[in-house]
């Protein structure tokens, strides 16, 4: 310990609160790390594909990882069999994306949503 | 001088008036339109929620297939073409363009998703004009996503054609017969 009474008192005061400071420090570090992780989660676009969110409850079961084996070797000779194998795999795989009519603009069109349509005039007049 | 000041004030008033801004088209919302938005917007938000969910699923499935095509088919084929000392420059270039367009598709989707989520969370009865603006923006962003998908499809077709040409040339070289 120091011979200086002031310094000794100061050190003693810090040592009395060091457990509290440790807890506060740990909480601060944890808050910083959590906010950094959340920021990465949101900015990377991962949050938009997180189907565990309640927003995507209805489509959760439909989203499945494609575990079909696609084995086209990066090495080896290119003979007719290899070309045919690739052609078959490529046609099969591209067929899954090219023939899909996703992101159809009509889904958000005025005709579809009818935001500016007065529905009150659509109601039929009850029979007298 | 006075006329110039009055004209400036008028222009500023027009600029802050309740107008819906699209990318190129400026839609003027009348009081009746705003009233209709207030009435219909909750139902529209419900429809948008369904579109939002199905688009998220489409984004997931498409990105998964694009990744498989790029890493499990195009890249190994390009490598094999190179190892067999064939000219695969065009195919490699198409693969690079494909990967870039897929990244663009993901970015476009991210922007579209953020805008749609904002529209869904918005209190549309209190902010009908903002809601309409956001919806118009979501429409144009969705069109951009669709455009990226169309470009990806063209690149997939292009790679297929280039592969057919390479195969024809290579088989002609080795067998001397056109396949």
Interface residues (C-beta under 8 A of the other chain):
Chain A: X45 X48 X49 X51 X55 X56 X58 X59 X62 X63 X65 X66 X70 X71 X72 X73 X74 X75 X76 X77 X78 X79 X80 X82 X83 X86 X87 X89 X90 X91 X93 X94 X96 X97 X98 X100 X102 X103 X104 X105 X107 X108 X109 X112 X113 X114 X115 X116 X117 X118 X119 X120
Chain B: X33 X36 X37 X39 X40 X41 X44 X47 X48 X49 X51 X52 X53 X54 X55 X56 X57 X58 X59 X60 X61 X62 X64 X65 X66 X68 X69 X72 X73 X75 X76 X77 X79 X80 X81 X83 X84 X86 X106 X109 X110 X113 X114 X132 X135 X138 X139 X142 X143 X145 X146 X149 X152 X153 X156 X157 X159 X160 X163 X167 X170 X171 X174 X179
